[in-house]
Amino acid sequence: MLPAGTPEPVAQTLRAALQKAMALPEIKSRLASLDMVPLGETGTVASEHLAASQARYGRIVKATGMKVD
């Protein structure tokens, strides 16, 4: 995620660096150990995925009464 208005060349540089890091075996291994799977989404697709996740888990939190300790 980047602040709104981040210049596109800066965003491209950051995306390229992130993709390079995510390809490293030690990063892949660490994410796998945490049961995390990088999706590689950017822009609107990533925003839509985040909004859908927030809505889904928000409903679960409300329905179960979960609280952070």
All heavy atoms as TSV, in Angstrom:
chain	resi	resn	atom	element	x	y	z
A	1	MET	N	N	0.853	-1.170	0.000
A	1	MET	CA	C	0.000	0.000	0.000
A	1	MET	C	C	0.895	1.228	0.000
A	1	MET	O	O	1.932	1.247	0.645
A	1	MET	CB	C	-0.891	0.001	1.222
A	1	MET	CG	C	-1.887	-1.097	1.208
A	1	MET	SD	S	-3.051	-0.857	2.541
A	1	MET	CE	C	-3.729	-2.474	2.590
A	2	LEU	N	N	0.443	2.205	-0.724
A	2	LEU	CA	C	1.158	3.463	-0.828
A	2	LEU	C	C	0.200	4.607	-0.572
A	2	LEU	O	O	-0.998	4.483	-0.813
A	2	LEU	CB	C	1.757	3.621	-2.227
A	2	LEU	CG	C	2.783	2.582	-2.644
A	2	LEU	CD1	C	3.125	2.748	-4.118
A	2	LEU	CD2	C	4.028	2.709	-1.807
A	3	PRO	N	N	0.728	5.736	-0.120
A	3	PRO	CA	C	-0.145	6.898	0.060
A	3	PRO	C	C	-0.748	7.337	-1.268
A	3	PRO	O	O	-0.109	7.217	-2.319
A	3	PRO	CB	C	0.798	7.976	0.603
A	3	PRO	CG	C	1.974	7.244	1.146
A	3	PRO	CD	C	2.091	5.986	0.314
A	4	ALA	N	N	-1.956	7.852	-1.212
A	4	ALA	CA	C	-2.587	8.402	-2.413
A	4	ALA	C	C	-1.681	9.465	-2.995
A	4	ALA	O	O	-1.041	10.230	-2.270
A	4	ALA	CB	C	-3.946	8.991	-2.061
A	5	GLY	N	N	-1.598	9.483	-4.314
A	5	GLY	CA	C	-0.799	10.492	-4.977
A	5	GLY	C	C	0.670	10.137	-5.138
A	5	GLY	O	O	1.448	10.958	-5.619
A	6	THR	N	N	1.055	8.922	-4.732
A	6	THR	CA	C	2.443	8.503	-4.927
A	6	THR	C	C	2.722	8.501	-6.430
A	6	THR	O	O	1.959	7.911	-7.193
A	6	THR	CB	C	2.685	7.097	-4.353
A	6	THR	OG1	O	2.417	7.114	-2.948
A	6	THR	CG2	C	4.113	6.635	-4.592
A	7	PRO	N	N	3.802	9.152	-6.854
A	7	PRO	CA	C	4.101	9.179	-8.286
A	7	PRO	C	C	4.270	7.763	-8.850
A	7	PRO	O	O	4.841	6.883	-8.191
A	7	PRO	CB	C	5.420	9.951	-8.364
A	7	PRO	CG	C	5.472	10.751	-7.102
A	7	PRO	CD	C	4.761	9.923	-6.070
A	8	GLU	N	N	3.762	7.538	-10.049
A	8	GLU	CA	C	3.795	6.211	-10.648
A	8	GLU	C	C	5.205	5.639	-10.771
A	8	GLU	O	O	5.397	4.459	-10.503
A	8	GLU	CB	C	3.085	6.206	-12.001
A	8	GLU	CG	C	2.921	4.823	-12.589
A	8	GLU	CD	C	2.211	3.814	-11.691
A	8	GLU	OE1	O	1.354	4.202	-10.875
A	8	GLU	OE2	O	2.517	2.603	-11.802
A	9	PRO	N	N	6.231	6.435	-11.130
A	9	PRO	CA	C	7.579	5.854	-11.184
A	9	PRO	C	C	8.041	5.308	-9.827
A	9	PRO	O	O	8.706	4.279	-9.757
A	9	PRO	CB	C	8.462	7.021	-11.640
A	9	PRO	CG	C	7.544	7.931	-12.371
A	9	PRO	CD	C	6.215	7.799	-11.659
A	10	VAL	N	N	7.658	5.973	-8.757
A	10	VAL	CA	C	8.001	5.501	-7.415
A	10	VAL	C	C	7.249	4.206	-7.120
A	10	VAL	O	O	7.821	3.232	-6.610
A	10	VAL	CB	C	7.697	6.574	-6.344
A	10	VAL	CG1	C	7.882	6.031	-4.936
A	10	VAL	CG2	C	8.548	7.817	-6.578
A	11	ALA	N	N	5.969	4.170	-7.458
A	11	ALA	CA	C	5.167	2.966	-7.241
A	11	ALA	C	C	5.728	1.791	-8.028
A	11	ALA	O	O	5.810	0.669	-7.513
A	11	ALA	CB	C	3.711	3.226	-7.636
A	12	GLN	N	N	6.138	2.032	-9.259
A	12	GLN	CA	C	6.712	0.962	-10.080
A	12	GLN	C	C	8.003	0.432	-9.473
A	12	GLN	O	O	8.224	-0.786	-9.440
A	12	GLN	CB	C	6.972	1.469	-11.504
A	12	GLN	CG	C	5.721	1.666	-12.307
A	12	GLN	CD	C	6.012	2.266	-13.680
A	12	GLN	OE1	O	7.138	2.585	-14.025
A	12	GLN	NE2	N	4.965	2.419	-14.478
A	13	THR	N	N	8.845	1.329	-8.984
A	13	THR	CA	C	10.102	0.914	-8.356
A	13	THR	C	C	9.827	0.062	-7.120
A	13	THR	O	O	10.459	-0.983	-6.917
A	13	THR	CB	C	10.942	2.150	-7.968
A	13	THR	OG1	O	11.250	2.877	-9.162
A	13	THR	CG2	C	12.227	1.752	-7.254
A	14	LEU	N	N	8.874	0.487	-6.316
A	14	LEU	CA	C	8.539	-0.270	-5.105
A	14	LEU	C	C	7.930	-1.623	-5.443
A	14	LEU	O	O	8.250	-2.631	-4.801
A	14	LEU	CB	C	7.606	0.547	-4.214
A	14	LEU	CG	C	8.240	1.779	-3.578
A	14	LEU	CD1	C	7.186	2.649	-2.916
A	14	LEU	CD2	C	9.314	1.377	-2.584
A	15	ARG	N	N	7.052	-1.676	-6.454
A	15	ARG	CA	C	6.466	-2.958	-6.866
A	15	ARG	C	C	7.543	-3.924	-7.341
A	15	ARG	O	O	7.534	-5.104	-6.986
A	15	ARG	CB	C	5.437	-2.744	-7.981
A	15	ARG	CG	C	4.066	-2.353	-7.482
A	15	ARG	CD	C	3.010	-2.485	-8.564
A	15	ARG	NE	N	3.166	-1.528	-9.645
A	15	ARG	CZ	C	2.638	-0.307	-9.663
A	15	ARG	NH1	N	1.917	0.112	-8.649
A	15	ARG	NH2	N	2.818	0.480	-10.702
A	16	ALA	N	N	8.489	-3.417	-8.122
A	16	ALA	CA	C	9.567	-4.274	-8.630
A	16	ALA	C	C	10.414	-4.807	-7.479
A	16	ALA	O	O	10.777	-5.989	-7.464
A	16	ALA	CB	C	10.433	-3.501	-9.624
A	17	ALA	N	N	10.722	-3.955	-6.511
A	17	ALA	CA	C	11.527	-4.391	-5.363
A	17	ALA	C	C	10.769	-5.425	-4.537
A	17	ALA	O	O	11.351	-6.421	-4.078
A	17	ALA	CB	C	11.900	-3.185	-4.497
A	18	LEU	N	N	9.474	-5.228	-4.361
A	18	LEU	CA	C	8.663	-6.180	-3.596
A	18	LEU	C	C	8.593	-7.521	-4.313
A	18	LEU	O	O	8.735	-8.576	-3.687
A	18	LEU	CB	C	7.262	-5.617	-3.363
A	18	LEU	CG	C	6.324	-6.507	-2.562
A	18	LEU	CD1	C	6.881	-6.797	-1.180
A	18	LEU	CD2	C	4.958	-5.857	-2.457
A	19	GLN	N	N	8.387	-7.492	-5.627
A	19	GLN	CA	C	8.340	-8.740	-6.389
A	19	GLN	C	C	9.664	-9.497	-6.291
A	19	GLN	O	O	9.674	-10.720	-6.152
A	19	GLN	CB	C	7.990	-8.465	-7.848
A	19	GLN	CG	C	6.548	-8.074	-8.032
A	19	GLN	CD	C	6.223	-7.674	-9.463
A	19	GLN	OE1	O	7.110	-7.410	-10.270
A	19	GLN	NE2	N	4.938	-7.614	-9.776
A	20	LYS	N	N	10.761	-8.764	-6.336
A	20	LYS	CA	C	12.080	-9.385	-6.218
A	20	LYS	C	C	12.239	-10.035	-4.840
A	20	LYS	O	O	12.702	-11.167	-4.723
A	20	LYS	CB	C	13.166	-8.337	-6.449
A	20	LYS	CG	C	14.557	-8.894	-6.470
A	20	LYS	CD	C	15.574	-7.793	-6.783
A	20	LYS	CE	C	16.978	-8.353	-6.773
A	20	LYS	NZ	N	17.982	-7.312	-7.055
A	21	ALA	N	N	11.827	-9.311	-3.802
A	21	ALA	CA	C	11.936	-9.849	-2.441
A	21	ALA	C	C	11.041	-11.073	-2.262
A	21	ALA	O	O	11.451	-12.062	-1.645
A	21	ALA	CB	C	11.571	-8.772	-1.422
A	22	MET	N	N	9.832	-11.021	-2.813
A	22	MET	CA	C	8.898	-12.129	-2.648
A	22	MET	C	C	9.356	-13.386	-3.377
A	22	MET	O	O	8.879	-14.476	-3.087
A	22	MET	CB	C	7.508	-11.729	-3.141
A	22	MET	CG	C	6.895	-10.573	-2.350
A	22	MET	SD	S	6.766	-10.893	-0.605
A	22	MET	CE	C	5.300	-11.856	-0.579
A	23	ALA	N	N	10.284	-13.241	-4.315
A	23	ALA	CA	C	10.810	-14.400	-5.045
A	23	ALA	C	C	11.949	-15.090	-4.305
A	23	ALA	O	O	12.350	-16.194	-4.674
A	23	ALA	CB	C	11.284	-13.973	-6.430
A	24	LEU	N	N	12.448	-14.472	-3.247
A	24	LEU	CA	C	13.559	-15.065	-2.495
A	24	LEU	C	C	13.092	-16.310	-1.745
A	24	LEU	O	O	12.038	-16.297	-1.102
A	24	LEU	CB	C	14.133	-14.054	-1.500
A	24	LEU	CG	C	14.798	-12.819	-2.100
A	24	LEU	CD1	C	15.128	-11.808	-1.005
A	24	LEU	CD2	C	16.057	-13.206	-2.867
A	25	PRO	N	N	13.876	-17.379	-1.817
A	25	PRO	CA	C	13.472	-18.628	-1.141
A	25	PRO	C	C	13.212	-18.446	0.352
A	25	PRO	O	O	12.259	-19.030	0.887
A	25	PRO	CB	C	14.652	-19.565	-1.376
A	25	PRO	CG	C	15.334	-19.025	-2.585
A	25	PRO	CD	C	15.117	-17.536	-2.562
A	26	GLU	N	N	14.024	-17.642	1.033
A	26	GLU	CA	C	13.821	-17.473	2.475
A	26	GLU	C	C	12.516	-16.739	2.780
A	26	GLU	O	O	11.870	-17.011	3.795
A	26	GLU	CB	C	15.014	-16.779	3.137
A	26	GLU	CG	C	15.340	-15.407	2.597
A	26	GLU	CD	C	16.347	-15.384	1.456
A	26	GLU	OE1	O	16.453	-16.367	0.700
A	26	GLU	OE2	O	17.036	-14.365	1.330
A	27	ILE	N	N	12.104	-15.835	1.914
A	27	ILE	CA	C	10.837	-15.134	2.114
A	27	ILE	C	C	9.681	-16.093	1.844
A	27	ILE	O	O	8.723	-16.166	2.621
A	27	ILE	CB	C	10.740	-13.891	1.208
A	27	ILE	CG1	C	11.856	-12.894	1.514
A	27	ILE	CG2	C	9.363	-13.241	1.312
A	27	ILE	CD1	C	11.813	-12.291	2.890
A	28	LYS	N	N	9.767	-16.838	0.747
A	28	LYS	CA	C	8.726	-17.820	0.435
A	28	LYS	C	C	8.564	-18.816	1.569
A	28	LYS	O	O	7.449	-19.156	1.974
A	28	LYS	CB	C	9.062	-18.563	-0.856
A	28	LYS	CG	C	8.893	-17.738	-2.101
A	28	LYS	CD	C	9.228	-18.591	-3.310
A	28	LYS	CE	C	8.996	-17.881	-4.603
A	28	LYS	NZ	N	9.253	-18.726	-5.767
A	29	SER	N	N	9.684	-19.288	2.100
A	29	SER	CA	C	9.658	-20.266	3.182
A	29	SER	C	C	9.021	-19.684	4.439
A	29	SER	O	O	8.195	-20.326	5.094
A	29	SER	CB	C	11.079	-20.742	3.475
A	29	SER	OG	O	11.103	-21.581	4.591
A	30	ARG	N	N	9.398	-18.465	4.772
A	30	ARG	CA	C	8.857	-17.828	5.980
A	30	ARG	C	C	7.352	-17.615	5.848
A	30	ARG	O	O	6.595	-17.888	6.777
A	30	ARG	CB	C	9.567	-16.498	6.241
A	30	ARG	CG	C	9.049	-15.761	7.434
A	30	ARG	CD	C	9.364	-16.494	8.724
A	30	ARG	NE	N	8.959	-15.670	9.835
A	30	ARG	CZ	C	8.389	-16.117	10.933
A	30	ARG	NH1	N	8.233	-17.413	11.113
A	30	ARG	NH2	N	8.031	-15.314	11.881
A	31	LEU	N	N	6.916	-17.141	4.695
A	31	LEU	CA	C	5.485	-16.948	4.488
A	31	LEU	C	C	4.738	-18.277	4.567
A	31	LEU	O	O	3.671	-18.359	5.173
A	31	LEU	CB	C	5.227	-16.259	3.148
A	31	LEU	CG	C	5.657	-14.800	3.056
A	31	LEU	CD1	C	5.490	-14.281	1.641
A	31	LEU	CD2	C	4.896	-13.934	4.041
A	32	ALA	N	N	5.306	-19.302	3.965
A	32	ALA	CA	C	4.679	-20.628	4.008
A	32	ALA	C	C	4.560	-21.123	5.446
A	32	ALA	O	O	3.551	-21.725	5.821
A	32	ALA	CB	C	5.464	-21.617	3.161
A	33	SER	N	N	5.581	-20.851	6.268
A	33	SER	CA	C	5.537	-21.291	7.669
A	33	SER	C	C	4.437	-20.579	8.451
A	33	SER	O	O	4.002	-21.053	9.496
A	33	SER	CB	C	6.889	-21.079	8.346
A	33	SER	OG	O	7.105	-19.707	8.645
A	34	LEU	N	N	3.999	-19.428	7.949
A	34	LEU	CA	C	2.928	-18.668	8.586
A	34	LEU	C	C	1.581	-18.901	7.890
A	34	LEU	O	O	0.601	-18.210	8.174
A	34	LEU	CB	C	3.261	-17.171	8.540
A	34	LEU	CG	C	4.514	-16.748	9.302
A	34	LEU	CD1	C	4.881	-15.310	8.967
A	34	LEU	CD2	C	4.320	-16.931	10.801
A	35	ASP	N	N	1.551	-19.887	6.976
A	35	ASP	CA	C	0.351	-20.178	6.181
A	35	ASP	C	C	-0.129	-18.952	5.411
A	35	ASP	O	O	-1.329	-18.705	5.276
A	35	ASP	CB	C	-0.784	-20.730	7.043
A	35	ASP	CG	C	-0.489	-22.122	7.550
A	35	ASP	OD1	O	0.171	-22.884	6.818
A	35	ASP	OD2	O	-0.912	-22.454	8.667
A	36	MET	N	N	0.831	-18.175	4.900
A	36	MET	CA	C	0.510	-16.993	4.116
A	36	MET	C	C	0.876	-17.237	2.656
A	36	MET	O	O	1.902	-17.838	2.372
A	36	MET	CB	C	1.269	-15.778	4.644
A	36	MET	CG	C	0.885	-15.399	6.061
A	36	MET	SD	S	1.842	-14.015	6.679
A	36	MET	CE	C	1.127	-12.685	5.745
A	37	VAL	N	N	0.016	-16.772	1.776
A	37	VAL	CA	C	0.247	-16.909	0.340
A	37	VAL	C	C	0.168	-15.520	-0.288
A	37	VAL	O	O	-0.902	-14.898	-0.271
A	37	VAL	CB	C	-0.809	-17.828	-0.311
A	37	VAL	CG1	C	-0.591	-17.919	-1.805
A	37	VAL	CG2	C	-0.797	-19.197	0.341
A	38	PRO	N	N	1.271	-15.005	-0.815
A	38	PRO	CA	C	1.205	-13.691	-1.461
A	38	PRO	C	C	0.378	-13.777	-2.746
A	38	PRO	O	O	0.529	-14.715	-3.524
A	38	PRO	CB	C	2.665	-13.358	-1.765
A	38	PRO	CG	C	3.370	-14.668	-1.771
A	38	PRO	CD	C	2.609	-15.581	-0.857
A	39	LEU	N	N	-0.494	-12.813	-2.937
A	39	LEU	CA	C	-1.370	-12.838	-4.100
A	39	LEU	C	C	-0.799	-12.061	-5.276
A	39	LEU	O	O	-1.172	-12.303	-6.408
A	39	LEU	CB	C	-2.747	-12.289	-3.731
A	39	LEU	CG	C	-3.470	-13.045	-2.625
A	39	LEU	CD1	C	-4.781	-12.363	-2.281
A	39	LEU	CD2	C	-3.704	-14.492	-3.033
A	40	GLY	N	N	0.070	-11.103	-5.013
A	40	GLY	CA	C	0.671	-10.325	-6.084
A	40	GLY	C	C	-0.289	-9.343	-6.739
A	40	GLY	O	O	-0.056	-8.898	-7.853
A	41	GLU	N	N	-1.346	-8.994	-6.056
A	41	GLU	CA	C	-2.321	-8.062	-6.606
A	41	GLU	C	C	-1.829	-6.630	-6.441
A	41	GLU	O	O	-1.123	-6.309	-5.492
A	41	GLU	CB	C	-3.667	-8.211	-5.890
A	41	GLU	CG	C	-4.275	-9.576	-6.070
A	41	GLU	CD	C	-5.469	-9.813	-5.170
A	41	GLU	OE1	O	-5.626	-9.098	-4.168
A	41	GLU	OE2	O	-6.229	-10.734	-5.476
A	42	THR	N	N	-2.211	-5.777	-7.363
A	42	THR	CA	C	-1.884	-4.362	-7.267
A	42	THR	C	C	-3.100	-3.529	-7.653
A	42	THR	O	O	-4.067	-4.042	-8.212
A	42	THR	CB	C	-0.712	-3.985	-8.200
A	42	THR	OG1	O	-1.096	-4.257	-9.543
A	42	THR	CG2	C	0.555	-4.747	-7.862
A	43	GLY	N	N	-3.038	-2.263	-7.347
A	43	GLY	CA	C	-4.052	-1.308	-7.782
A	43	GLY	C	C	-5.459	-1.646	-7.354
A	43	GLY	O	O	-5.713	-2.037	-6.215
A	44	THR	N	N	-6.367	-1.511	-8.284
A	44	THR	CA	C	-7.789	-1.697	-8.011
A	44	THR	C	C	-8.098	-3.106	-7.540
A	44	THR	O	O	-8.905	-3.294	-6.625
A	44	THR	CB	C	-8.619	-1.375	-9.269
A	44	THR	OG1	O	-8.324	-0.033	-9.675
A	44	THR	CG2	C	-10.101	-1.496	-9.005
A	45	VAL	N	N	-7.448	-4.101	-8.120
A	45	VAL	CA	C	-7.697	-5.495	-7.730
A	45	VAL	C	C	-7.335	-5.695	-6.258
A	45	VAL	O	O	-8.089	-6.304	-5.490
A	45	VAL	CB	C	-6.912	-6.472	-8.628
A	45	VAL	CG1	C	-7.036	-7.897	-8.123
A	45	VAL	CG2	C	-7.401	-6.375	-10.058
A	46	ALA	N	N	-6.187	-5.152	-5.852
A	46	ALA	CA	C	-5.774	-5.278	-4.455
A	46	ALA	C	C	-6.741	-4.544	-3.534
A	46	ALA	O	O	-7.105	-5.053	-2.462
A	46	ALA	CB	C	-4.354	-4.742	-4.279
A	47	SER	N	N	-7.176	-3.360	-3.933
A	47	SER	CA	C	-8.129	-2.591	-3.119
A	47	SER	C	C	-9.444	-3.336	-2.952
A	47	SER	O	O	-10.013	-3.379	-1.861
A	47	SER	CB	C	-8.389	-1.222	-3.760
A	47	SER	OG	O	-7.221	-0.455	-3.744
A	48	GLU	N	N	-9.925	-3.936	-4.039
A	48	GLU	CA	C	-11.178	-4.692	-3.972
A	48	GLU	C	C	-11.028	-5.923	-3.085
A	48	GLU	O	O	-11.935	-6.250	-2.313
A	48	GLU	CB	C	-11.619	-5.089	-5.376
A	48	GLU	CG	C	-12.081	-3.905	-6.211
A	48	GLU	CD	C	-12.288	-4.243	-7.674
A	48	GLU	OE1	O	-11.962	-5.379	-8.102
A	48	GLU	OE2	O	-12.763	-3.360	-8.405
A	49	HIS	N	N	-9.896	-6.603	-3.182
A	49	HIS	CA	C	-9.650	-7.784	-2.351
A	49	HIS	C	C	-9.616	-7.385	-0.871
A	49	HIS	O	O	-10.212	-8.058	-0.026
A	49	HIS	CB	C	-8.332	-8.448	-2.756
A	49	HIS	CG	C	-8.020	-9.677	-1.981
A	49	HIS	ND1	N	-8.415	-10.929	-2.389
A	49	HIS	CD2	C	-7.376	-9.854	-0.801
A	49	HIS	CE1	C	-8.021	-11.817	-1.499
A	49	HIS	NE2	N	-7.382	-11.187	-0.543
A	50	LEU	N	N	-8.930	-6.294	-0.566
A	50	LEU	CA	C	-8.846	-5.827	0.819
A	50	LEU	C	C	-10.221	-5.453	1.355
A	50	LEU	O	O	-10.589	-5.830	2.474
A	50	LEU	CB	C	-7.887	-4.641	0.918
A	50	LEU	CG	C	-7.690	-4.049	2.297
A	50	LEU	CD1	C	-7.160	-5.093	3.287
A	50	LEU	CD2	C	-6.753	-2.861	2.235
A	51	ALA	N	N	-11.007	-4.738	0.563
A	51	ALA	CA	C	-12.352	-4.341	0.999
A	51	ALA	C	C	-13.228	-5.561	1.252
A	51	ALA	O	O	-13.963	-5.620	2.247
A	51	ALA	CB	C	-12.992	-3.428	-0.043
A	52	ALA	N	N	-13.135	-6.564	0.378
A	52	ALA	CA	C	-13.932	-7.782	0.550
A	52	ALA	C	C	-13.499	-8.533	1.813
A	52	ALA	O	O	-14.345	-9.037	2.559
A	52	ALA	CB	C	-13.796	-8.682	-0.670
A	53	SER	N	N	-12.202	-8.594	2.057
A	53	SER	CA	C	-11.700	-9.273	3.260
A	53	SER	C	C	-12.153	-8.555	4.524
A	53	SER	O	O	-12.566	-9.188	5.499
A	53	SER	CB	C	-10.173	-9.351	3.238
A	53	SER	OG	O	-9.745	-10.219	2.226
A	54	GLN	N	N	-12.073	-7.237	4.505
A	54	GLN	CA	C	-12.500	-6.469	5.669
A	54	GLN	C	C	-13.981	-6.679	5.943
A	54	GLN	O	O	-14.391	-6.839	7.096
A	54	GLN	CB	C	-12.202	-4.985	5.474
A	54	GLN	CG	C	-10.735	-4.664	5.591
A	54	GLN	CD	C	-10.437	-3.208	5.286
A	54	GLN	OE1	O	-11.089	-2.570	4.455
A	54	GLN	NE2	N	-9.425	-2.676	5.949
A	55	ALA	N	N	-14.784	-6.695	4.902
A	55	ALA	CA	C	-16.216	-6.912	5.075
A	55	ALA	C	C	-16.488	-8.305	5.629
A	55	ALA	O	O	-17.267	-8.472	6.578
A	55	ALA	CB	C	-16.943	-6.708	3.745
A	56	ARG	N	N	-15.831	-9.299	5.057
A	56	ARG	CA	C	-16.042	-10.682	5.490
A	56	ARG	C	C	-15.649	-10.878	6.949
A	56	ARG	O	O	-16.415	-11.390	7.756
A	56	ARG	CB	C	-15.237	-11.633	4.613
A	56	ARG	CG	C	-15.353	-13.070	5.064
A	56	ARG	CD	C	-14.578	-14.001	4.142
A	56	ARG	NE	N	-14.774	-15.360	4.585
A	56	ARG	CZ	C	-13.813	-16.262	4.657
A	56	ARG	NH1	N	-12.601	-15.956	4.284
A	56	ARG	NH2	N	-14.058	-17.472	5.080
A	57	TYR	N	N	-14.434	-10.471	7.286
A	57	TYR	CA	C	-13.961	-10.697	8.646
A	57	TYR	C	C	-14.643	-9.765	9.639
A	57	TYR	O	O	-14.801	-10.110	10.806
A	57	TYR	CB	C	-12.449	-10.618	8.714
A	57	TYR	CG	C	-11.824	-11.799	7.989
A	57	TYR	CD1	C	-11.172	-11.649	6.774
A	57	TYR	CD2	C	-11.946	-13.083	8.505
A	57	TYR	CE1	C	-10.645	-12.747	6.101
A	57	TYR	CE2	C	-11.426	-14.180	7.835
A	57	TYR	CZ	C	-10.773	-14.002	6.641
A	57	TYR	OH	O	-10.264	-15.095	5.977
A	58	GLY	N	N	-15.077	-8.606	9.172
A	58	GLY	CA	C	-15.851	-7.722	10.046
A	58	GLY	C	C	-17.143	-8.384	10.488
A	58	GLY	O	O	-17.528	-8.303	11.656
A	59	ARG	N	N	-17.814	-9.052	9.538
A	59	ARG	CA	C	-19.054	-9.778	9.881
A	59	ARG	C	C	-18.759	-10.903	10.879
A	59	ARG	O	O	-19.526	-11.129	11.822
A	59	ARG	CB	C	-19.708	-10.337	8.625
A	59	ARG	CG	C	-20.371	-9.305	7.757
A	59	ARG	CD	C	-21.208	-9.931	6.647
A	59	ARG	NE	N	-20.434	-10.781	5.752
A	59	ARG	CZ	C	-19.804	-10.369	4.654
A	59	ARG	NH1	N	-19.831	-9.103	4.313
A	59	ARG	NH2	N	-19.152	-11.221	3.893
A	60	ILE	N	N	-17.661	-11.608	10.669
A	60	ILE	CA	C	-17.304	-12.712	11.572
A	60	ILE	C	C	-17.028	-12.185	12.977
A	60	ILE	O	O	-17.491	-12.747	13.970
A	60	ILE	CB	C	-16.092	-13.501	11.027
A	60	ILE	CG1	C	-16.491	-14.242	9.743
A	60	ILE	CG2	C	-15.536	-14.455	12.067
A	60	ILE	CD1	C	-15.334	-14.836	8.966
A	61	VAL	N	N	-16.281	-11.084	13.063
A	61	VAL	CA	C	-15.963	-10.492	14.366
A	61	VAL	C	C	-17.245	-10.073	15.076
A	61	VAL	O	O	-17.434	-10.360	16.269
A	61	VAL	CB	C	-14.995	-9.298	14.204
A	61	VAL	CG1	C	-14.893	-8.496	15.488
A	61	VAL	CG2	C	-13.622	-9.795	13.772
A	62	LYS	N	N	-18.138	-9.416	14.368
A	62	LYS	CA	C	-19.400	-8.978	14.979
A	62	LYS	C	C	-20.250	-10.163	15.407
A	62	LYS	O	O	-20.817	-10.172	16.503
A	62	LYS	CB	C	-20.181	-8.098	14.014
A	62	LYS	CG	C	-19.606	-6.719	13.868
A	62	LYS	CD	C	-20.420	-5.889	12.888
A	62	LYS	CE	C	-19.745	-4.556	12.671
A	62	LYS	NZ	N	-20.464	-3.743	11.692
A	63	ALA	N	N	-20.340	-11.174	14.556
A	63	ALA	CA	C	-21.192	-12.324	14.847
A	63	ALA	C	C	-20.689	-13.127	16.039
A	63	ALA	O	O	-21.470	-13.694	16.783
A	63	ALA	CB	C	-21.287	-13.224	13.613
A	64	THR	N	N	-19.371	-13.201	16.196
A	64	THR	CA	C	-18.814	-14.012	17.280
A	64	THR	C	C	-18.501	-13.205	18.535
A	64	THR	O	O	-18.241	-13.788	19.584
A	64	THR	CB	C	-17.505	-14.690	16.828
A	64	THR	OG1	O	-16.543	-13.686	16.505
A	64	THR	CG2	C	-17.749	-15.611	15.646
A	65	GLY	N	N	-18.508	-11.882	18.417
A	65	GLY	CA	C	-18.186	-11.042	19.575
A	65	GLY	C	C	-16.698	-11.062	19.913
A	65	GLY	O	O	-16.320	-10.774	21.053
A	66	MET	N	N	-15.864	-11.404	18.933
A	66	MET	CA	C	-14.412	-11.452	19.174
A	66	MET	C	C	-13.903	-10.118	19.687
A	66	MET	O	O	-14.389	-9.063	19.304
A	66	MET	CB	C	-13.656	-11.769	17.882
A	66	MET	CG	C	-13.660	-13.170	17.469
A	66	MET	SD	S	-12.494	-13.317	16.074
A	66	MET	CE	C	-13.425	-14.379	15.030
A	67	LYS	N	N	-12.886	-10.175	20.536
A	67	LYS	CA	C	-12.240	-8.982	21.064
A	67	LYS	C	C	-10.734	-9.219	21.077
A	67	LYS	O	O	-10.265	-10.341	21.220
A	67	LYS	CB	C	-12.720	-8.692	22.472
A	67	LYS	CG	C	-14.223	-8.475	22.555
A	67	LYS	CD	C	-14.554	-7.473	23.599
A	67	LYS	CE	C	-16.033	-7.281	23.772
A	67	LYS	NZ	N	-16.789	-6.856	22.675
A	68	VAL	N	N	-9.977	-8.135	20.951
A	68	VAL	CA	C	-8.526	-8.208	21.013
A	68	VAL	C	C	-8.092	-8.101	22.467
A	68	VAL	O	O	-8.576	-7.235	23.204
A	68	VAL	CB	C	-7.899	-7.055	20.194
A	68	VAL	CG1	C	-6.380	-7.079	20.332
A	68	VAL	CG2	C	-8.312	-7.166	18.748
A	69	ASP	N	N	-7.237	-8.994	22.882
A	69	ASP	CA	C	-6.711	-8.935	24.258
A	69	ASP	C	C	-5.375	-8.242	24.264
A	69	ASP	O	O	-4.559	-8.386	23.445
A	69	ASP	CB	C	-6.528	-10.342	24.827
A	69	ASP	CG	C	-7.873	-10.989	25.143
A	69	ASP	OD1	O	-8.837	-10.277	25.385
A	69	ASP	OD2	O	-7.922	-12.234	25.130
